[in-house]
Amino acid sequence: MAKQKRVVIVGAGPGGLASAMLLGKAGADVTLLEKRDQVGGRTSSIRENGFTFDLGPTFFLYPQVLQEIYSHCGYDLYEEVDMLRLDPHYRLYFEGRGTLEVKSDIEHMQREIGKFSAEDGPRFKNFMEDNRRKLTAFKPILERPFSSMMELVNPRYVPLLPLLRTNHSVESDLRRFFSDENIRLACAFQSKYLGMSPYTCPSIFTILSFLEYEYGIFHPKGGCAAVSRDMAEKAQSVGVDLRLNEPVRKIKFDGKRATGVISEKGEYDCDALVINADFAHAMGELVPNELRKRWSDERLAQKKYSCSTFMLYLGLDGEYPQLEHHNIFLTSDYKENLEDIQDHHRLSENPSFYVCNPRRDGSMAPEGKTALYVLLPITHEHPNVDWDKETKRYRDLALRQLGKLGLKDIESKIEFEKVVTPPVWRSDYSIYRGAVFNLAHSLDQMLFLRPQNRFEELQSVYLTGGGTHPGSGLPVIYESARITSGLIERDMKLAQ
């Protein structure tokens, strides 16, 4: 009988958990090591004083990928996790210009768009049809590994290249459908899910807003972290050895081949190593610089990185029914706000922001109280911003911004408060420069130009998560796990 193949996974984020489920199901001997006391990485939770907050993602988009992973492992996601489909998805506030209630219903959206531009309303169907074609065309590319330019010029993909519209950003591509700036912004701000500006984000990512309209937005009861916890249970049910509170300190190498890891509590040999930790941070901490050329410390420092986020987690006395579950406030100087983040690396004085008020989930806060999640997109760590001086000032500014949604006198209602800044993302959550969406998704850092799922610089090392192909965002990270696990299954000849 052949010896069972050993796989070590570093990091129990969404990619690590999905990889563990798939590889455990395939028959590998899987050990999953997580440095924190809970699974999920950024998709974990903060639970204090009866309040529950998602640390990072607050909604589920396109759960089809995870459902397929669950199905492969013998489960049904929708039976295992209580998933509430939200209607409306969210409310958009355009400063000084009105609001937009976003739903999947096309006729509703045409009416809502018509409030801003009568001519743009009927064009919403055209936008949907165009992006439906785009997603169908590019889905195979997002579901497979890319190790070289030659794979992109495969004859089956050549006809798709014009659809990339490489000379267009998300925002400029939307001009083909919508004349009104507000409506373009309503279909473009989703670039922030990748930590990018819609004015520079490649046009292929118009599919992000399309996915919302086409498939809806879901809230898992207990928050997105509840999905991470359930995934951990499912991984353990297929034999995965999950170890919390166990940081990995070193990868063992024989030449360029990884042979195991050393943690704070033990040593684990392996036939394959999966790194689910933040890519740039993990390279600098775990892999000697002399073993890397393409992704050396020096080259990593020159790469483009996503934005970061300024976070306020507020446990409030009282309820706020005037807010939707998801609320997005887009300032009148939205473009300048993005330039402050991406180009100038400075803090905006009138920042856009997002608020999650999980009012439809009574498990998130005690009765009569609210677990309010507030996110302001900001620059990643940069010498221009001294957070020792700015944290208190920006916290106060964030509270003032909430007043624009009618939330007055918030300060007196606070029973619990936690602030997270880029240095905290780096120090407490091991994220390079606090860039919470990883390497930027510019055309020169996508597909084969991104760190590859079968990591090209080392042997028996594989990557999953937002730092590898296909990129950031929960459905895409789950897809990265499926790609990576498939490579390992083939390389190690595991049972299919």
For each residue, the residues with C-beta under 8 A, 3 or more apart:
1:
2:
3:
4: 27 28 29
5: 27 28 29 271 272 492 494
6: 28 29 30 31 268 269 270 271 272
7: 23 28 29 30 31 270 271 272 273 274 488
8: 30 31 33 260 261 268 270 272 273 274
9: 12 16 19 20 23 30 31 32 33 273 274 276
10: 16 33 248 261 273 274 275 276 277 282 286
11: 15 16 33 34 35 41 275 276 277 282 465
12: 9 16 17 20 32 33 34 39 40 41 228 232 242 244 276
13: 16 17 39 40 41 42 43 228 276 277 465 477
14: 17 18 40 41 43 228 231 465 474 477 478 481
15: 11 18 19 276 464 465 466 477 478 480 481 484
16: 9 10 11 12 13 19 20 32 34 41 274 276 464 465 481
17: 12 13 14 20 21 32 39 40 228 231 232 235 481
18: 14 15 21 22 66 69 231 464 477 478 481 482 485
19: 9 15 16 22 23 274 276 464 481 484 485
20: 9 12 16 17 23 24 30 32 235 240 242
21: 17 18 24 25 69 70 73 231 234 235 238 240
22: 18 19 25 26 69 72 73 481 482 485 489
23: 7 9 19 20 26 28 30 240 274 485 488 489 494
24: 20 21 27 28 30 235 238 239 240
25: 21 22 72 73 74 238
26: 22 23 485 489 494 495 496
27: 4 5 24 494 495
28: 4 5 6 7 23 24 272 488 492 494
29: 4 5 6 7 239
30: 6 7 8 9 20 23 24 235 239 240 241
31: 6 7 8 9 240 241 243 268 270
32: 9 12 16 17 20 235 240 241 242 243
33: 8 9 10 11 12 243 246 247 248 261 263 268
34: 11 12 16 38 39 242 243 244 245 246
35: 11 245 246 247 248 430
36: 44 244 245
37: 244 245
38: 34 44 45 225 229 244
39: 12 13 17 34 44 228 229 231 232 242 244
40: 12 13 14 17 43 44 45 55 224 225 228 229
41: 11 12 13 14 16 44 56 228 276 429
42: 13 55 56 57 429 436
43: 13 14 40 54 55 56 57 224 225 227 228 474
44: 36 38 39 40 41 54 55 56 225 228
45: 38 40 52 53 54 55 222 223 225
46: 51 52 53 55 313 418
47: 51 52 53
48: 51 315 416 418
49: 315 415 416
50: 315 365 366 369
51: 46 47 48 313 315 364 365 366 369 371 415 416
52: 45 46 47 222 223 225 363 364 365 371
53: 45 46 47 223 313 364 371 373 418
54: 43 44 45 57 58 223 224 225 356 373
55: 40 42 43 44 45 46 225
56: 41 42 43 44 224 436
57: 42 43 54 60 224 474
58: 54 219 223 224 326 356 358 373
59: 86 217 218 219 224 326 356
60: 57 63 83 217 218 219 220 224 227 474
61: 208 211 212 215 217 218 473 474 475
62: 65 211 215 475
63: 60 66 67 77 83 215 218 475
64: 67 68 215 475
65: 62 68 69 475 478 479 482
66: 18 63 69 70 77 227 474 475 478
67: 63 64 70 71 76 77 78
68: 64 65 71 72 482
69: 18 21 22 65 66 72 73 478 481 482
70: 21 66 67 73 75 76 77 80 234
71: 67 68 74 75 76 77
72: 22 25 68 69
73: 21 22 25 69 70 234 237 238
74: 25 71
75: 70 71 79 80 234
76: 67 70 71 79 80
77: 63 66 67 70 71 80 81 83
78: 67 81 83
79: 75 76
80: 70 75 76 77 230 234
81: 77 78 220 221 226 227 230
82: 220 221 222
83: 60 63 77 78 218 219 220 221
84: 218 219 220 221 360 361
85: 216 217 218
86: 59 89 90 216 217 218 219 325 326 360
87: 103 104 216
88: 91 101 102 103 324
89: 86 102 103 104 212 216 217 326
90: 86 102 217 324 325 326 327 328
91: 88 99 100 101 102 323 324 326 327 328
92: 99 100 102 186 189 328 330
93: 99 327 328 329 330 404 405
94: 97 98 99 100 182 185 330 332
95: 329 330 331 332 404
96: 332
97: 94 116 182 332
98: 94 115 116 182
99: 91 92 93 94
100: 91 92 94 112 113 115 116 182 186
101: 88 91 108 112
102: 88 89 90 91 92 109 112 186 212 213
103: 87 88 89 108 109
104: 87 89 212 213 214 215 216
105: 108 109
106: 109 110 124 125 128 213
107: 110 111
108: 101 103 105 111 112
109: 102 103 105 106 112 113 124 213
110: 106 107 113 114 121 122 124 125
111: 107 108 114 115 121
112: 100 101 102 108 109 115
113: 100 109 110 116 117 120 121 124 178 180 183
114: 110 111 117 118 120 121
115: 98 100 111 112
116: 97 98 100 113 120 180 182 183
117: 113 114 120 121 178 179 180 183
118: 114 121
119: 122 123 179
120: 113 114 116 117 123 124 177 178 179 180 183
121: 110 111 113 114 117 118 124
122: 110 119 125 126
123: 119 120 126 127 177 178
124: 106 109 110 113 120 121 127 128 177
125: 106 110 122 128 129
126: 122 123 129 130 177
127: 123 124 130 131 174 177 178 187 206 210
128: 106 124 125 131 132 210 213 214
129: 125 126 132 133
130: 126 127 133 134 176 177
131: 127 128 134 135 206 207 209 210
132: 128 129 135 136 210 214
133: 129 130 136 137 163
134: 130 131 137 138 163 204 206 207 210
135: 131 132 138 139 207 210 211
136: 132 133 139
137: 133 134 160 163
138: 134 135 141 142 160 163 204 207
139: 135 136 142 143
140: 143 144
141: 138 144 146 157 160 447
142: 138 139 470 476 479
143: 139 140 479 482 483
144: 140 141 483
145: 452 453 454 469 483 487
146: 141 151 152 447 448 452 469
147: 151 448 452 454 456
148: 151 448
149: 152 153 448
150: 153 154
151: 146 147 148 154 157 448
152: 146 149 157 447 448
153: 149 150 157 158
154: 150 151 157 158
155: 158
156: 159
157: 141 151 152 153 154 160 161
158: 153 154 155 161
159: 156 162
160: 137 138 141 157 163 164
161: 157 158 164
162: 159 165
163: 133 134 137 138 160 204
164: 160 161 202 203 204
165: 162 168 173 203 204
166: 202 203 443
167:
168: 165 172 173 203
169: 172 173 198 199 200 201 202 203
170: 173 174 188 191 198 199 201 202 203 205 206
171: 174 175 184 185 188 198 199
172: 168 169 175 199 203
173: 165 168 169 170 176 203 206
174: 127 170 171 177 178 184 187 188 206
175: 171 172 178 179 184
176: 130 173
177: 120 123 124 126 127 130 174
178: 113 117 120 123 127 174 175 183 184 187
179: 117 119 120 175
180: 113 116 117 120 183 184
181: 184 185
182: 94 97 98 100 116 185 186
183: 113 116 117 120 178 180 186 187
184: 171 174 175 178 180 181 187 188
185: 94 171 181 182 188 189 198 330 334
186: 92 100 102 182 183 189 209
187: 127 174 178 183 184 190 206 209
188: 170 171 174 184 185 191 198 206 209
189: 92 185 186 192 198 328 330
190: 187 193 198 205 208 209 212
191: 170 188 194 196 197 198 201 205 208
192: 189 195 196 307 377
193: 190 208 437 472 473
194: 191 201 205 208 306 437 440 441 471 472 473
195: 192 305 306 307 308 377 435 436 437 438 440 441 472
196: 191 192 200 201 205 306 307 342 437 440 441 442
197: 191 200 201 338 339 341 342
198: 169 170 171 185 188 189 190 191 201 338
199: 169 170 171 172 335 338
200: 169 196 197 342 442
201: 169 170 191 194 196 197 198 205 441
202: 164 166 169 170 205 441 442 443 446
203: 164 165 166 168 169 170 172 173 206
204: 134 138 163 164 165 207
205: 170 190 191 194 196 201 202 208 441
206: 127 131 134 170 173 174 187 188 203 209 210
207: 131 134 135 138 204 210 211
208: 61 190 191 193 194 205 211 212 473
209: 131 186 187 188 190 206 212 213
210: 127 128 131 132 134 135 206 207 213 214
211: 61 62 135 207 208 214 215 475
212: 61 89 102 104 190 208 209 215 216 217
213: 102 104 106 109 128 209 210
214: 104 128 132 210 211
215: 61 62 63 64 104 211 212
216: 85 86 87 89 104 212
217: 59 60 61 85 86 89 90 212 326
218: 59 60 61 63 83 84 85 86
219: 58 59 60 83 84 86 223 325 358 360 361
220: 60 81 82 83 84 223 224 226 227
221: 81 82 83 84 226 361 363
222: 45 52 82 225 226 361 363 364
223: 45 52 53 54 58 219 220 226 358 361 364
224: 40 43 54 56 57 58 59 60 220 227 228 474
225: 38 40 43 44 45 52 54 55 222 228 229
226: 81 220 221 222 223 229 230
227: 43 60 66 81 220 224 230 231
228: 12 13 14 17 39 40 41 43 44 224 225 231 232
229: 38 39 40 225 226 232 233
230: 80 81 226 227 233 234
231: 14 17 18 21 39 227 228 234 235
232: 12 17 39 228 229 235 236 242
233: 229 230 236 237
234: 21 70 73 75 80 230 231 237 238
235: 17 20 21 24 30 32 231 232 238 240 242
236: 232 233 239 240 242
237: 73 233 234
238: 21 24 25 73 234 235
239: 24 29 30 236
240: 20 21 23 24 30 31 32 235 236
241: 30 31 32
242: 12 20 32 34 39 232 235 236
243: 31 32 33 34 246 263 265
244: 12 34 36 37 38 39
245: 34 35 36 37
246: 33 34 35 243 263 264 265 266
247: 33 35 263 264
248: 10 33 35 251 261 262 263 277 286
249: 262 263 264
250: 261 262 286
251: 248 258 260 261 262 273 286 287 461
252: 258 259 260 261 262 267 269
253: 256 257 258 259 288 291 458
254: 257 259
255: 459
256: 253 291 457 458 459
257: 253 254 458 459 460
258: 251 252 253 261 270 273 458 459 460 461
259: 252 253 254 269 270 460
260: 8 251 252 267 268 269 270 273
261: 8 10 33 248 250 251 252 258 267 268 270 273
262: 248 249 250 251 252 266 267 268
263: 33 243 246 247 248 249 266 267 268
264: 246 247 249
265: 243 246
266: 246 262 263
267: 252 260 261 262 263
268: 6 8 31 33 260 261 262 263
269: 6 252 259 260
270: 6 7 8 31 258 259 260 261 273 460
271: 5 6 7 460 492
272: 5 6 7 8 28 460 461 462 488 491 492
273: 7 8 9 10 251 258 260 261 270 460 461 462
274: 7 8 9 10 16 19 23 462 463 464 484 488
275: 10 11 279 282 286 455 461 462 463 464 465
276: 9 10 11 12 13 15 16 19 41 463 464 465
277: 10 11 13 248 281 282 286 430 465
278: 281 282 430 431 432 438 465 467
279: 275 282 283 432 438 439 451 463 465 467 468
280: 283 284 300 303 305 432 433 438 439 467
281: 277 278 284 285 426 430 431 432
282: 10 11 275 277 278 279 285 286 287 430
283: 279 280 286 287 292 295 297 300
284: 280 281 287 289 297 300 432
285: 281 282 430
286: 10 248 250 251 275 277 282 283
287: 251 282 283 284 291 292 458
288: 253 291 292
289: 284 292 296 297
290:
291: 253 256 287 288 457 458
292: 283 287 288 289 295 296 297 457
293: 296 457
294: 299 456 457
295: 283 292 299 300 451 457
296: 289 292 293 299 300
297: 283 284 289 292 300 301
298: 301 302
299: 294 295 296 302 303
300: 280 283 284 295 296 297 303 432
301: 297 298
302: 298 299
303: 280 299 300 439 440 445
304: 439 440 442 444 445
305: 195 280 380 432 433 435 438 439 440
306: 194 195 196 380 435 436 437 438 439 440 441 472
307: 192 195 196 341 342 377 378 379 380 435 436 437
308: 195 377 378 379 380 381 421 422 425 433 434 435 436
309: 375 376 377 378 420 425 436
310: 375 376 378 394 398 419 420 421
311: 373 374 375 376 418 419 420 421
312: 372 373 374 375 395 398 399 417 418 419
313: 46 51 53 371 372 373 374 416 417 418 419 420
314: 370 371 372 373 374 410 414 416 417
315: 48 49 50 51 365 369 370 371 372 414 415 416 417
316: 320 369 370 371 372 410 413 414 415
317: 368 369 413 414 415
318: 368 369 370 413
319: 359 368 369 370
320: 316 323 357 359 370 372 407
321: 359
322: 405 406
323: 91 320 327 355 357 359 405 407
324: 88 90 91 327 357
325: 86 90 219 356 357 358 359 360
326: 58 59 86 89 90 91 217 354 355 356 357
327: 90 91 93 323 324 354 355 356 357 405
328: 90 91 92 93 189 352 353 354 355
329: 93 95 352 353 354 355 401 404 405
330: 92 93 94 95 185 189 334 352
331: 95 334 337 348 350 351 352
332: 94 95 96 97 350
333: 336 337 348 350
334: 185 330 331 337 338 352
335: 199 338 339
336: 333 339 340 348
337: 331 333 334 340 341 348 350 351 352 377
338: 197 198 199 334 335 341 342
339: 197 335 336 342 343 344
340: 336 337 343 344 345 346 347 348 379
341: 197 307 337 338 344 345 348 377 378 379
342: 196 197 200 307 338 339 379
343: 339 340
344: 339 340 341 384
345: 340 341 379 380 382 384 385
346: 340 379 384 385
347: 340 351 378 379 385 390 394
348: 331 333 336 337 340 341 351 378
349: 397
350: 331 332 333 337 401
351: 331 337 347 348 376 377 378 397 398 401
352: 328 329 330 331 334 337 376 377
353: 328 329 374 375 376 377 398 401 402
354: 326 327 328 329 374 375 376
355: 323 326 327 328 329 372 373 374 375 402 405
356: 54 58 59 325 326 327 372 373 375
357: 320 323 324 325 326 327 370 372 373
358: 58 219 223 325 361 364 365 371 373
359: 319 320 321 323 325 370
360: 84 86 219 325
361: 84 219 221 222 223 358 364
362: 365 367
363: 52 221 222
364: 51 52 53 222 223 358 361 371
365: 50 51 52 315 358 362 369 370 371
366: 50 51 369
367: 362
368: 317 318 319
369: 50 51 315 316 317 318 319 365 366 415
370: 314 315 316 318 319 320 357 359 365
371: 51 52 53 313 314 315 316 358 364 365
372: 312 313 314 315 316 320 355 356 357
373: 53 54 58 311 312 313 314 355 356 357 358
374: 311 312 313 314 353 354 355 398 402
375: 309 310 311 312 353 354 355 356
376: 309 310 311 351 352 353 354 394 398 401
377: 192 195 307 308 309 337 341 351 352 353
378: 307 308 309 310 341 347 348 351 385 422
379: 307 308 340 341 342 345 346 347 382 384 385 422
380: 305 306 307 308 345 422 433 434 435
381: 308 385 422 423 426 433 434 435
382: 345 379 385 433
383:
384: 344 345 346 379
385: 345 346 347 378 379 381 382 390 422
386: 389 390
387: 390 391 421 422 423
388: 391
389: 386 393
390: 347 385 386 387 393 394 421
391: 387 388 394 395 419 421
392: 395 396
393: 389 390 396 397
394: 310 347 376 390 391 397 398 421
395: 312 391 392 398 399 419
396: 392 393 399 400
397: 349 351 393 394 400 401
398: 310 312 351 353 374 376 394 395 401 402
399: 312 395 396 402 403 410 411
400: 396 397 403
401: 329 350 351 353 376 397 398 404
402: 353 355 374 398 399 405 407 410
403: 399 400 406 407 408 410
404: 93 95 329 401
405: 93 322 323 327 329 355 402
406: 322 403
407: 320 323 402 403 410
408: 403
409: 412 413
410: 314 316 399 402 403 407 413 414
411: 399 414
412: 409
413: 316 317 318 409 410
414: 314 315 316 317 410 411 417
415: 49 51 315 316 317 369
416: 48 49 51 313 314 315
417: 312 313 314 315 414
418: 46 48 53 311 312 313
419: 310 311 312 313 391 395 424
420: 309 310 311 313 424 425 428
421: 308 310 311 387 390 391 394 424 425 434
422: 308 378 379 380 381 385 387 425 426 433 434 435
423: 381 387 426 427 434
424: 419 420 421 427 428 429 434
425: 308 309 420 421 422 428 429 431 434 436
426: 281 381 422 423 429 430 431 432 433 434
427: 423 424
428: 420 424 425
429: 41 42 424 425 426
430: 35 277 278 281 282 285 426
431: 278 281 425 426 434 435 436
432: 278 279 280 281 284 300 305 426 435
433: 280 305 308 380 381 382 422 426
434: 308 380 381 421 422 423 424 425 426 431
435: 195 305 306 307 308 380 381 422 431 432 438 439
436: 42 56 195 306 307 308 309 425 431
437: 193 194 195 196 306 307 440 466 472
438: 195 278 279 280 305 306 435 465 466 467 471 472
439: 279 280 303 304 305 306 435 445 450 451 466 467
440: 194 195 196 303 304 305 306 437 445
441: 194 195 196 201 202 205 306 445 446 471 472
442: 196 200 202 304 445 446
443: 166 202 446 449
444: 304 449
445: 303 304 439 440 441 442 449 450
446: 202 441 442 443 449 450 469 471
447: 141 146 152 450 469
448: 146 147 148 149 151 152 452 469
449: 443 444 445 446
450: 439 445 446 447 467 468 469 471
451: 279 295 439 455 456 463 467 468 469
452: 145 146 147 448 455 456 463 468 469
453: 145 462 463 464 468 469 480 483 484 487
454: 145 147 462 484 487 491
455: 275 451 452 458 461 462 463
456: 147 294 451 452
457: 256 291 292 293 294 295 461
458: 253 256 257 258 287 291 455 461
459: 255 256 257 258
460: 257 258 259 270 271 272 273
461: 251 258 272 273 275 455 457 458
462: 272 273 274 275 453 454 455 484 487 488
463: 274 275 276 279 451 452 453 455 467 468 480 484
464: 15 16 18 19 274 275 276 453 468 477 480 481 484 485
465: 11 13 14 15 16 275 276 277 278 279 438 468 477 480
466: 15 437 438 439 471 472 473 476 477 480
467: 278 279 280 438 439 450 451 463
468: 279 450 451 452 453 463 464 465 480 484
469: 145 146 446 447 448 450 451 452 453 480 483
470: 142 476 479 480 483
471: 194 438 441 446 450 466 476 480
472: 193 194 195 306 437 438 441 466 476 477
473: 61 193 194 208 466 476 477
474: 14 43 57 60 61 66 224 477 478
475: 61 62 63 64 65 66 211 478 479
476: 142 466 470 471 472 473 479 480
477: 13 14 15 18 464 465 466 472 473 474 480 481
478: 14 15 18 65 66 69 474 475 481 482
479: 65 142 143 470 475 476 482 483
480: 15 453 463 464 465 466 468 469 470 471 476 477 483 484
481: 14 15 16 17 18 19 22 69 464 477 478 484 485
482: 18 22 65 68 69 143 478 479 485 486
483: 143 144 145 453 469 470 479 480 486 487
484: 15 19 274 453 454 462 463 464 468 480 481 487 488
485: 18 19 22 23 26 464 481 482 488 489
486: 482 483 489 490
487: 145 453 454 462 483 484 490 491
488: 7 23 28 272 274 462 484 485 491 492 494
489: 22 23 26 485 486 492 493 494 496
490: 486 487 493
491: 272 454 487 488
492: 5 28 271 272 488 489
493: 489 490
494: 5 23 26 27 28 488 489
495: 26 27
496: 26 489
